C-alpha cells in the first residue's frame, strides 16, 4: 500500500462537537487516527463504516472513505465493501447498541472470519437516544428503561466474537495508552478482528450509576472479563478462502447459462451515461437491459441500474445505463450525458439529474414532456409515423431503438440480437417488430 505522511486522519473542520463533555468517544477516535498514522496508510485505502448512535457520527470525522448505514448493520456493509475490493482496509466503528441490534451479523462475521476490523465503542447504554439499557448494560444498572435496576445479563461482545471463531479478539478501554498499537494489530490481521473498547457515557450512564474509570475497571474484574488480546488464530480469512475457491473454480468447466459473446463492433471512444425515465408498466428496465446487452455484444463494457418504488406496478420506473469502451468502475450516474423522458413520473423523479446536465448533454422527450429545467439540449423523440400505434404500448423499446440510431452507440443489429438472446420468444417477437419500425 502507498504510504502517507499525514499528521492526523481527523477532518479537523468536522471535529466531534456533538460529543458530550468527558465522553470517551473522542479518545477512541484519536486512537484510530494515531493507528492510521502509525501504519502510514493512504486515506484512499481506508474505509470507515458506521451505523447509528453517537459513534455513528464518526464517519464524517475522517479524511478516509466512509459509509454510513442502518443501526446494527455496519458489519454487513463492511463485509460487502471488503468483498468488492479486498485491498481496502475496512474498519467498523459501532456502539454496544449496534452490537445488540446486529448481534446476528456480528457472530456470523466472526464465524466466517471475514477480513474486517470492528471497533466497539462500549459505554453500556444507548447514549444518543437518552441512555436506555443496551445489550451490555451491567446487572442492577439504573437507566430510563431499568429504573429499578437491570435484570438482563450483559452480553460479552468479545466473548461472542471469540467463541464464534473470530481471528483476532481483544478487550481494551478508551484510556489504554497502547490502544493505537492494538488497533494496528487488529487491522493487519488476516481475518475478522474485534476490539471491545470499554468507555464512559458521561451524560447518562455515569451520572445515574456513579460509574467512573475506576469503577469500570473494578466491574471488568468482578465479572472475570479479561482485557488485552483474548484470541488470535491462524485460520484463513473468508476473503482468502473465497479467492482460493475462485481459483479452483476457474479451472473447472464453466456452468451453463447465457453468455453474451462479442459479435459486433463499436466506434464508441468514451463512456456515455444514459438515463431512461418512465412509468411502471412501460418496460423501462427491460429497455435498459436491451441497451446493456447490445453494448456487451458489441465488445463494450456496461452497467445497468434500476430504480422504482416498492409498489412496483405504480409510479416511476428509471433505468441507468453506462456504456464504455473501458471497464465501468462506478455504476452511478451523477450527470447523465443523455436522458430520455417518456412519462411524467420518470421525468419528475430524475429532476435532480436533468438539472445537473450541462449544454453538452442531450434530453430526448416524448410528447408533452419537454421544456424541463436544464442546460442540456432538448429534443423530441421523433418516432416514424409507422410507429405511432406502438408508442402507448411499447415506447421503451422504441426509445431504445431510437437512441441506438441517434447516438451511434453500436450497430442496430446488436440491439436486435440482444432482443433475441435475452427476452422470451413471445416478447422478442413483439419487440423485433417494434424495432423494425424505428
C-alpha positions as CSV (number, residue, x, y, z in Angstrom):
1,X,0.0,0.0,0.0
2,X,1.1,3.6,-0.7
3,X,2.5,5.4,2.4
4,X,1.1,8.6,3.7
5,X,2.7,11.3,5.9
6,X,-0.4,12.8,7.4
7,X,-0.2,14.3,10.9
8,X,-3.8,13.3,11.6
9,X,-6.6,11.5,9.8
10,X,-9.2,13.5,11.5
11,X,-11.1,16.0,9.3
12,X,-10.5,18.9,11.7
13,X,-13.2,21.1,10.3
14,X,-15.7,18.4,11.4
15,X,-14.3,17.8,14.9
16,X,-16.8,16.0,17.2
17,X,-18.5,18.9,18.7
18,X,-21.6,16.7,19.1
19,X,-19.9,14.6,21.8
20,X,-20.8,15.5,25.5
21,X,-18.0,16.8,27.8
22,X,-16.0,13.9,29.1
23,X,-17.3,11.4,26.6
24,X,-14.7,8.7,25.8
25,X,-15.6,8.6,22.0
26,X,-13.1,11.3,21.3
27,X,-10.3,9.4,22.9
28,X,-11.0,6.3,20.8
29,X,-11.3,8.3,17.6
30,X,-7.9,9.8,18.3
31,X,-6.5,6.3,18.8
32,X,-7.9,5.3,15.4
33,X,-6.2,8.3,13.8
34,X,-2.9,7.5,15.6
35,X,-3.2,4.0,14.4
36,X,-3.7,5.0,10.8
37,X,-0.7,7.4,11.2
38,X,1.5,4.6,12.5
39,X,0.6,2.4,9.5
40,X,1.2,5.3,7.1
41,X,-1.9,4.4,5.2
42,X,-3.1,6.5,2.3
43,X,-6.7,7.7,3.2
44,X,-8.0,6.3,-0.1
45,X,-7.0,2.8,1.1
46,X,-9.2,3.0,4.2
47,X,-13.0,2.8,4.6
48,X,-14.7,3.8,7.9
49,X,-18.1,2.2,8.2
50,X,-20.6,3.3,10.8
51,X,-24.3,3.0,11.7
52,X,-26.5,4.9,14.1
53,X,-25.8,6.2,17.6
54,X,-23.2,8.7,18.9
55,X,-20.4,6.8,17.3
56,X,-22.4,6.7,14.1
57,X,-21.5,10.4,13.7
58,X,-17.8,9.4,13.3
59,X,-17.7,8.6,9.6
60,X,-17.5,12.4,8.8
61,X,-14.7,12.9,11.2
62,X,-12.1,11.2,9.0
63,X,-10.4,12.1,5.7
64,X,-10.7,8.4,4.5
65,X,-13.6,6.9,2.6
66,X,-16.7,6.4,4.6
67,X,-20.0,4.6,4.6
68,X,-22.9,5.3,6.9
69,X,-25.8,2.9,7.2
70,X,-28.6,1.5,9.4
71,X,-28.3,0.6,13.1
72,X,-26.7,-2.7,13.7
73,X,-25.9,-3.3,10.0
74,X,-22.4,-1.8,9.8
75,X,-20.6,-5.2,9.8
76,X,-22.7,-6.3,6.8
77,X,-21.8,-3.2,4.8
78,X,-18.2,-3.6,5.7
79,X,-18.2,-7.2,4.6
80,X,-19.6,-6.3,1.3
81,X,-17.1,-3.5,0.8
82,X,-14.2,-5.8,1.6
83,X,-15.5,-8.4,-0.9
84,X,-15.8,-5.8,-3.6
85,X,-12.3,-4.5,-3.0
86,X,-10.1,-6.8,-0.9
87,X,-7.2,-4.4,-0.9
88,X,-9.1,-1.9,1.2
89,X,-8.6,-1.6,5.0
90,X,-12.2,-1.7,6.2
91,X,-12.9,-0.5,9.8
92,X,-16.3,-0.7,11.5
93,X,-17.0,1.9,14.3
94,X,-20.1,0.9,16.2
95,X,-21.6,1.0,19.7
96,X,-22.8,-1.6,22.1
97,X,-26.3,-0.7,20.9
98,X,-25.4,-1.7,17.4
99,X,-23.9,-4.9,18.5
100,X,-27.1,-5.8,20.3
101,X,-29.3,-4.9,17.4
102,X,-26.9,-6.5,14.9
103,X,-25.7,-9.4,17.0
104,X,-26.6,-11.9,14.2
105,X,-24.2,-10.1,11.9
106,X,-21.5,-9.9,14.5
107,X,-21.5,-13.6,15.2
108,X,-21.7,-14.6,11.6
109,X,-18.9,-12.3,10.6
110,X,-16.7,-13.9,13.3
111,X,-17.8,-17.4,12.2
112,X,-16.9,-16.7,8.6
113,X,-13.8,-14.8,9.6
114,X,-14.4,-12.1,7.2
115,X,-11.5,-9.7,7.0
116,X,-12.8,-6.5,8.6
117,X,-11.9,-4.8,11.8
118,X,-14.7,-4.0,14.3
119,X,-14.1,-1.4,17.0
120,X,-16.9,-1.4,19.6
121,X,-17.4,1.8,21.5
122,X,-18.9,0.1,24.5
123,X,-20.4,2.6,27.0
124,X,-23.1,0.3,28.4
125,X,-26.2,2.2,27.2
126,X,-27.9,3.8,24.2
127,X,-26.2,7.2,24.6
128,X,-27.8,9.1,21.7
129,X,-31.4,8.4,22.5
130,X,-31.4,9.0,26.2
131,X,-29.4,6.4,28.0
132,X,-31.7,3.4,27.7
133,X,-30.2,0.0,28.7
134,X,-28.4,-1.9,26.0
135,X,-27.1,-5.4,25.5
136,X,-24.0,-4.7,27.6
137,X,-25.7,-2.8,30.5
138,X,-24.4,-4.3,33.8
139,X,-26.9,-6.0,36.1
140,X,-28.7,-3.7,38.6
141,X,-27.8,-0.6,36.5
142,X,-30.2,2.3,36.6
143,X,-31.3,3.6,33.1
144,X,-34.5,5.2,31.9
145,X,-35.8,1.8,30.9
146,X,-34.5,0.0,34.0
147,X,-35.4,2.5,36.7
148,X,-35.2,-0.2,39.4
149,X,-32.1,-1.9,38.0
150,X,-31.4,-4.0,35.0
151,X,-32.3,-7.7,35.3
152,X,-30.6,-8.7,32.0
153,X,-27.3,-10.4,31.9
154,X,-24.8,-8.3,30.0
155,X,-23.6,-9.5,26.6
156,X,-19.9,-10.4,26.4
157,X,-19.1,-8.8,23.0
158,X,-15.5,-10.0,22.9
159,X,-16.6,-13.5,24.2
160,X,-19.2,-13.7,21.4
161,X,-16.7,-13.0,18.8
162,X,-14.2,-15.4,20.4
163,X,-16.5,-18.4,20.7
164,X,-17.7,-17.9,17.1
165,X,-14.2,-18.2,15.8
166,X,-13.1,-14.5,15.4
167,X,-9.5,-14.5,14.2
168,X,-8.3,-11.5,16.4
169,X,-10.3,-10.7,19.5
170,X,-9.3,-8.2,22.3
171,X,-10.8,-6.2,25.1
172,X,-9.5,-2.7,25.9
173,X,-10.5,0.6,27.3
174,X,-10.5,4.1,25.9
175,X,-7.8,5.0,28.4
176,X,-5.3,2.4,27.3
177,X,-2.1,4.1,26.0
178,X,-1.4,1.2,23.7
179,X,-4.8,1.3,22.1
180,X,-3.4,2.7,18.7
181,X,-1.0,-0.3,18.6
182,X,-3.8,-2.7,19.4
183,X,-5.9,-1.2,16.6
184,X,-3.0,-1.5,14.1
185,X,-2.5,-5.2,15.0
186,X,-6.2,-5.8,14.5
187,X,-6.3,-4.1,11.1
188,X,-3.3,-6.1,9.9
189,X,-4.7,-9.5,10.9
190,X,-5.9,-11.6,8.0
191,X,-9.4,-12.4,9.2
192,X,-12.2,-11.0,11.5
193,X,-10.8,-8.7,14.2
194,X,-12.7,-7.1,17.0
195,X,-11.7,-4.9,19.9
196,X,-14.4,-4.4,22.6
197,X,-13.4,-1.0,23.9
198,X,-14.9,-0.1,27.2
199,X,-15.6,3.6,27.8
200,X,-17.7,6.1,29.7
201,X,-21.0,7.8,28.8
202,X,-20.8,10.9,31.0
203,X,-24.2,12.3,30.0
204,X,-26.3,9.3,31.1
205,X,-24.7,6.1,32.4
206,X,-22.0,7.7,34.6
207,X,-24.3,10.1,36.4
208,X,-27.0,7.5,37.1
209,X,-24.7,4.8,38.3
210,X,-21.7,6.6,39.9
211,X,-19.6,4.8,37.4
212,X,-16.2,6.2,36.5
213,X,-12.9,4.8,35.2
214,X,-12.0,3.1,38.4
215,X,-15.4,1.6,38.8
216,X,-15.4,0.4,35.2
217,X,-12.1,-1.5,35.8
218,X,-13.4,-3.0,39.0
219,X,-16.5,-4.1,37.2
220,X,-14.4,-5.8,34.5
221,X,-12.5,-7.7,37.2
222,X,-15.7,-8.6,39.1
223,X,-17.2,-10.5,36.1
224,X,-14.0,-12.1,35.0
225,X,-13.7,-10.3,31.7
226,X,-10.0,-10.1,31.0
227,X,-8.5,-7.2,29.0
228,X,-5.9,-7.4,26.3
229,X,-5.6,-9.9,23.5
230,X,-8.0,-12.7,24.1
231,X,-7.7,-14.8,20.9
232,X,-5.5,-14.8,17.8
233,X,-5.8,-17.6,15.3
234,X,-4.1,-18.6,12.0
235,X,-7.4,-19.5,10.4
236,X,-7.6,-18.1,6.8
237,X,-10.0,-15.3,6.3
238,X,-13.2,-15.6,4.3
239,X,-11.7,-13.5,1.5
240,X,-8.6,-15.7,1.3
241,X,-10.7,-18.9,1.2
242,X,-13.0,-17.3,-1.3
243,X,-10.1,-16.4,-3.6
244,X,-8.8,-20.0,-3.4
245,X,-12.2,-21.4,-4.3
246,X,-12.5,-19.0,-7.2
247,X,-9.1,-20.1,-8.5
248,X,-10.2,-23.7,-8.3
249,X,-13.5,-22.9,-10.0
250,X,-11.6,-21.1,-12.8
251,X,-10.0,-24.5,-13.7
252,X,-13.4,-26.2,-14.0
253,X,-15.8,-26.3,-16.9
254,X,-18.0,-23.2,-16.8
255,X,-21.5,-23.5,-15.6
256,X,-24.2,-23.3,-18.1
257,X,-26.1,-20.1,-18.7
258,X,-26.4,-17.1,-21.0
259,X,-23.1,-15.9,-22.4
260,X,-23.1,-12.7,-24.4
261,X,-20.2,-13.1,-26.7
262,X,-18.8,-10.3,-28.9
263,X,-20.4,-10.4,-32.3
264,X,-20.3,-6.8,-33.3
265,X,-18.0,-3.8,-33.1
266,X,-18.5,-0.2,-32.0
267,X,-16.7,3.1,-32.6
268,X,-17.6,4.5,-29.2
269,X,-14.5,6.2,-27.9
270,X,-15.6,7.4,-24.5
271,X,-18.2,6.5,-21.8
272,X,-21.8,7.5,-22.3
273,X,-24.3,7.7,-19.4
274,X,-27.9,7.2,-20.3
275,X,-31.0,7.5,-18.1
276,X,-34.4,6.2,-19.3
277,X,-37.2,7.8,-17.2
278,X,-40.7,6.5,-17.5
279,X,-43.5,4.9,-15.5
280,X,-44.4,1.5,-14.2
281,X,-45.7,-0.8,-16.9
282,X,-43.7,0.8,-19.7
283,X,-40.9,-1.9,-19.5
284,X,-38.3,0.8,-18.9
285,X,-36.0,-1.6,-17.1
286,X,-36.3,-4.1,-19.9
287,X,-35.2,-1.4,-22.4
288,X,-32.2,-0.7,-20.2
289,X,-31.4,-4.4,-20.3
290,X,-31.5,-4.4,-24.0
291,X,-29.1,-1.4,-24.3
292,X,-26.7,-3.0,-21.9
293,X,-26.9,-6.4,-23.6
294,X,-26.4,-4.9,-27.1
295,X,-23.4,-3.0,-25.7
296,X,-21.9,-6.2,-24.4
297,X,-22.5,-7.9,-27.8
298,X,-20.6,-5.1,-29.4
299,X,-17.5,-5.6,-27.2
300,X,-18.2,-2.7,-24.8
301,X,-18.3,-2.5,-21.0
302,X,-21.6,-1.7,-19.4
303,X,-23.6,-1.5,-16.2
304,X,-27.3,-1.1,-15.7
305,X,-29.2,0.1,-12.6
306,X,-32.9,0.2,-12.0
307,X,-34.9,2.4,-9.7
308,X,-38.6,2.0,-8.9
309,X,-40.9,2.3,-5.8
310,X,-41.7,-0.6,-3.7
311,X,-45.2,-0.6,-5.1
312,X,-43.6,-1.8,-8.4
313,X,-46.8,-1.6,-10.5
314,X,-47.4,2.2,-10.0
315,X,-45.2,5.3,-10.0
316,X,-41.9,5.9,-11.7
317,X,-39.5,3.5,-13.4
318,X,-35.9,4.5,-14.2
319,X,-33.1,2.7,-15.8
320,X,-29.5,4.0,-15.7
321,X,-27.1,2.5,-18.3
322,X,-23.4,3.2,-18.5
323,X,-21.7,2.2,-21.8
324,X,-18.0,2.5,-22.2
325,X,-15.0,1.2,-24.2
326,X,-13.2,0.8,-20.9
327,X,-14.2,-1.0,-17.7
328,X,-17.0,0.7,-15.8
329,X,-15.7,1.2,-12.3
330,X,-18.6,3.2,-11.0
331,X,-22.2,2.4,-12.0
332,X,-23.8,5.5,-10.5
333,X,-24.8,8.4,-12.7
334,X,-24.4,11.9,-11.2
335,X,-24.7,13.8,-14.5
336,X,-26.2,12.0,-17.5
337,X,-24.9,12.5,-21.0
338,X,-28.3,11.5,-22.3
339,X,-31.7,11.4,-20.7
340,X,-34.9,10.1,-22.3
341,X,-38.2,11.2,-20.7
342,X,-41.1,9.0,-21.6
343,X,-43.5,9.6,-18.8
344,X,-44.2,12.4,-16.2
345,X,-43.4,10.1,-13.3
346,X,-39.9,9.4,-14.6
347,X,-39.3,13.0,-15.6
348,X,-40.2,14.2,-12.1
349,X,-38.1,11.5,-10.5
350,X,-34.9,12.5,-12.3
351,X,-35.3,16.2,-11.9
352,X,-32.0,16.4,-9.9
353,X,-30.1,14.6,-12.7
354,X,-31.5,16.7,-15.6
355,X,-30.7,19.9,-13.7
356,X,-27.1,18.7,-13.3
357,X,-26.7,18.3,-17.0
358,X,-24.8,20.9,-18.9
359,X,-25.0,22.1,-22.5
360,X,-23.1,19.1,-23.8
361,X,-26.0,16.8,-22.6
362,X,-29.0,15.7,-24.6
363,X,-32.5,15.3,-23.3
364,X,-35.0,13.5,-25.5
365,X,-38.6,13.8,-24.6
366,X,-41.9,12.2,-25.5
367,X,-44.8,14.4,-26.5
368,X,-45.7,16.8,-23.8
369,X,-42.6,16.3,-21.6
370,X,-40.2,18.9,-22.9
371,X,-39.0,22.2,-21.5
372,X,-37.5,20.8,-18.3
373,X,-35.2,22.9,-16.1
374,X,-31.9,22.0,-17.6
375,X,-29.0,23.5,-19.6
376,X,-28.9,20.4,-21.8
377,X,-30.2,20.5,-25.4
378,X,-33.7,19.2,-25.5
379,X,-35.0,17.3,-28.5
380,X,-38.3,15.5,-29.2
381,X,-38.4,11.8,-29.7
382,X,-39.4,11.8,-33.3
383,X,-40.7,8.3,-33.9
384,X,-41.6,7.4,-37.5
385,X,-45.3,7.6,-38.5
386,X,-45.3,3.9,-38.9
387,X,-44.5,3.5,-35.2
388,X,-47.3,5.8,-33.8
389,X,-49.6,2.9,-33.0
390,X,-46.8,1.3,-30.9
391,X,-46.0,4.4,-28.8
392,X,-48.5,3.7,-26.0
393,X,-47.7,0.1,-25.5
394,X,-44.0,-0.1,-26.5
395,X,-42.5,3.3,-26.1
396,X,-39.5,2.0,-24.1
397,X,-38.4,-0.4,-26.9
398,X,-39.0,2.3,-29.4
399,X,-36.8,4.6,-27.4
400,X,-34.0,2.1,-27.1
401,X,-34.0,1.7,-30.9
402,X,-34.3,5.4,-31.4
403,X,-31.3,6.2,-29.1
404,X,-29.2,3.4,-30.7
405,X,-29.6,5.0,-34.1
406,X,-29.4,8.7,-33.0
407,X,-26.3,8.2,-30.8
408,X,-24.5,5.6,-32.9
409,X,-23.7,3.5,-29.8
410,X,-23.3,0.2,-31.6
411,X,-24.8,-1.4,-34.7
412,X,-28.6,-1.6,-34.7
413,X,-28.2,-5.3,-35.4
414,X,-26.7,-5.7,-32.0
415,X,-29.9,-4.4,-30.4
416,X,-31.9,-6.8,-32.4
417,X,-29.7,-9.7,-31.4
418,X,-30.0,-8.7,-27.8
419,X,-33.8,-9.0,-28.1
420,X,-33.4,-12.5,-29.5
421,X,-31.0,-13.6,-26.8
422,X,-32.3,-12.2,-23.5
423,X,-36.1,-12.0,-24.0
424,X,-38.7,-14.7,-24.1
425,X,-39.7,-15.7,-27.6
426,X,-43.1,-14.2,-27.5
427,X,-41.8,-10.8,-26.1
428,X,-38.9,-10.9,-28.5
429,X,-41.2,-11.3,-31.5
430,X,-43.2,-8.3,-30.4
431,X,-40.1,-6.1,-29.8
432,X,-38.3,-7.1,-33.0
433,X,-41.4,-6.0,-34.8
434,X,-41.4,-2.7,-32.9
435,X,-37.7,-2.1,-33.6
436,X,-38.3,-2.7,-37.3
437,X,-40.5,0.4,-37.3
438,X,-37.7,2.7,-36.0
